[in-house]
Amino acid sequence: MSLGASRPKSDGRPDGGVLNYSEYGRTSTLDPITSNETISLRITELVFNGLVGIDEKQEIVPELAERWEASKDGRVYTFFLRKDVKWHPREGEEARPFTADDVVFTYNIMMHRRHHAAQVRYEFIEKIEKTGDYTWCARSSDRS
């Protein structure tokens, strides 16, 4: 996925460049859905964007979601996705926008019975549903 350049960065850090990173050991996968060991998890966190991230002050900040709203009871979160994010295209293809369909698709794959590691990470989510091309909501389970 490529993040669009419609919003200039304002964090004072350079855009682009090279990242050299090393780990002791070998990754089992670079698939963020199936990674469940430390080395793979650390690398996928560096390579892939999430809907939200954590900044230097340990505060939740937007990444692929430009904003979100919580219901009064705190059980439903509605996410509003950035419209300037595109998937990296294959050679000869046009870049495709990142939409709520992609979020729902990814969630459904993660919750497949074969991906137990992902299920454990997201077991508090009862369901998600698309509410628009760039909006979706997640309902948390009643379990405490």
C-alpha positions as CSV (number, residue, x, y, z in Angstrom):
1,M,0.0,0.0,0.0
2,S,1.2,3.5,-0.6
3,L,0.2,6.4,1.4
4,G,-0.8,9.3,-0.8
5,A,1.0,12.6,-0.7
6,S,-2.1,14.7,-0.3
7,R,-1.1,15.7,3.2
8,P,2.3,17.1,3.8
9,K,4.2,15.6,6.8
10,S,4.6,18.0,9.7
11,D,6.7,15.9,12.1
12,G,10.0,17.4,11.0
13,R,11.4,14.0,9.9
14,P,12.7,13.2,6.4
15,D,10.3,11.5,4.0
16,G,11.7,8.3,2.4
17,G,15.2,6.9,2.8
18,V,16.6,3.5,3.7
19,L,15.9,1.5,6.8
20,N,18.5,-1.1,7.9
21,Y,17.1,-3.5,10.5
22,S,18.5,-6.7,11.9
23,E,17.3,-9.4,14.1
24,Y,18.9,-12.5,15.6
25,G,17.1,-15.4,14.1
26,R,15.0,-16.1,11.1
27,T,11.4,-15.0,10.4
28,S,8.8,-17.7,9.9
29,T,6.7,-15.4,7.7
30,L,6.2,-11.7,6.7
31,D,2.4,-12.1,6.6
32,P,1.0,-9.9,9.3
33,I,-2.1,-12.2,9.6
34,T,-0.2,-15.4,10.3
35,S,2.9,-14.1,12.1
36,N,2.9,-15.2,15.7
37,E,6.5,-15.1,16.8
38,T,8.5,-12.1,17.9
39,I,10.8,-11.6,15.0
40,S,8.0,-11.7,12.3
41,L,5.8,-9.5,14.4
42,R,8.5,-6.8,14.8
43,I,9.3,-6.7,11.1
44,T,5.7,-6.7,10.0
45,E,5.0,-3.7,12.3
46,L,7.8,-1.9,10.5
47,V,6.7,-2.8,7.0
48,F,2.9,-2.5,7.2
49,N,0.6,0.3,8.2
50,G,-2.3,-0.2,10.6
51,L,-5.5,1.7,10.9
52,V,-4.0,3.5,13.9
53,G,-0.5,3.7,15.3
54,I,1.2,4.7,18.5
55,D,3.3,7.9,18.6
56,E,6.3,8.8,20.7
57,K,4.0,9.9,23.6
58,Q,2.3,6.5,23.5
59,E,-0.9,8.1,22.2
60,I,-3.1,6.5,19.5
61,V,-2.7,8.4,16.2
62,P,-4.3,7.9,12.7
63,E,-2.5,5.9,10.0
64,L,-4.8,4.3,7.4
65,A,-7.9,5.6,9.3
66,E,-8.1,9.4,9.3
67,R,-10.3,9.4,12.3
68,W,-12.7,7.3,14.3
69,E,-15.7,7.7,16.6
70,A,-16.9,5.6,19.6
71,S,-20.5,5.1,20.6
72,K,-21.6,6.3,24.0
73,D,-21.4,2.8,25.5
74,G,-17.9,2.3,24.0
75,R,-18.9,-0.9,22.2
76,V,-19.0,0.4,18.6
77,Y,-16.2,2.2,16.8
78,T,-16.7,3.7,13.4
79,F,-13.6,4.2,11.4
80,F,-13.2,6.7,8.5
81,L,-10.5,5.6,6.1
82,R,-8.1,8.0,4.3
83,K,-9.1,8.4,0.7
84,D,-5.5,9.0,-0.5
85,V,-4.2,5.5,0.2
86,K,-3.7,3.1,-2.7
87,W,-2.5,-0.5,-3.1
88,H,0.9,-0.9,-4.8
89,P,-0.1,-1.9,-8.4
90,R,1.2,-4.9,-10.2
91,E,3.1,-4.2,-13.3
92,G,0.7,-2.9,-16.0
93,E,-2.2,-2.3,-13.6
94,E,-3.6,0.9,-12.1
95,A,-3.2,1.5,-8.4
96,R,-6.4,0.5,-6.6
97,P,-7.8,2.5,-3.7
98,F,-7.8,1.1,-0.1
99,T,-11.4,0.8,1.0
100,A,-13.7,-0.6,3.7
101,D,-14.0,-3.7,1.5
102,D,-10.3,-4.4,2.1
103,V,-10.7,-4.0,5.9
104,V,-13.7,-6.4,6.0
105,F,-11.9,-8.9,3.7
106,T,-8.8,-8.9,5.9
107,Y,-10.8,-9.3,9.1
108,N,-12.7,-12.2,7.7
109,I,-9.4,-13.9,6.7
110,M,-8.0,-13.3,10.2
111,M,-11.0,-14.8,11.8
112,H,-10.8,-18.0,9.7
113,R,-10.3,-21.0,12.0
114,R,-6.8,-21.6,10.5
115,H,-5.5,-18.4,11.9
116,H,-5.7,-18.9,15.6
117,A,-2.9,-16.3,16.4
118,A,-5.0,-13.6,14.7
119,Q,-8.2,-14.7,16.4
120,V,-6.7,-14.4,19.8
121,R,-5.5,-10.8,19.1
122,Y,-9.0,-9.8,17.9
123,E,-11.3,-12.0,19.9
124,F,-12.9,-8.9,21.6
125,I,-14.5,-7.9,18.3
126,E,-17.9,-9.4,17.8
127,K,-18.3,-8.3,14.2
128,I,-17.4,-5.6,11.7
129,E,-19.4,-4.2,8.9
130,K,-18.9,-1.9,6.0
131,T,-21.1,1.3,6.3
132,G,-19.7,3.1,3.2
133,D,-16.9,2.9,0.7
134,Y,-14.5,4.5,3.2
135,T,-16.3,3.8,6.5
136,W,-16.8,0.7,8.6
137,C,-17.7,-0.1,12.2
138,A,-16.6,-2.7,14.7
139,R,-18.7,-3.9,17.6
140,S,-17.0,-5.3,20.6
141,S,-18.3,-8.4,22.3
142,D,-20.1,-8.2,25.6
143,R,-17.5,-10.4,27.3
144,S,-15.5,-8.7,30.0
